[in-house]
Amino acid sequence: MQHNATVTQKRSVFGRERSEFDRGLSFFDAIYGFAITLLIANLDMPPASAWRDLDALLSSGLAGQLTGFLISFVVIAVFWSRNTSLLSEFGALDGAAIAANLVTALLIVLMPFTTQGSATPRPASCPCRPHCTPRTWRSRWRRCSSPARSATPGA
């Protein structure tokens, strides 16, 4: 009987009145905030020439990136809002609630990277169009257009 009492004591249940409950909520809130912040890092700055007029700016791919940014922002904000509402009903956080929130947090943290993959413009001449991002395309272009490379016939 003593062994069962020890096992029960080792299981962590953080009541609303304990600081661990607040720390858990703060941790999950920080993850949502961090994910939203990472969204902006996925936007590629259009070249200076694209800022001359609205048509050039929109044709630079910025519109698609901003659309992806806004959709992801709304999705993360809705998840955060629902999570906050749900956790406000909890009297305590136990291992299952923490594990479920960690799985949700993992999916939320991956959101900025999936946004970049779906909202990144791809040049029509990109040889691997579905897998090409502006960053990889720029590095390939630099390699292919370097003087040493272009001077070689058939390269």
Secondary structure, DSSP 8 states (H G I E B T S, - for coil): -HHHHHHHHHS--EETTSHHHHHHHHHHHHHHHHHHHHHHHT-----GGGGGSHHHHIIIIIHHHHHHHHHHHHHHHHHHHHHHHHHHT-SEE-HHHHHHHHHHHHHHHHHHHHHHHHH----TT-TTGGG--HHHHHHHHHHHHSHHHHTSTT-
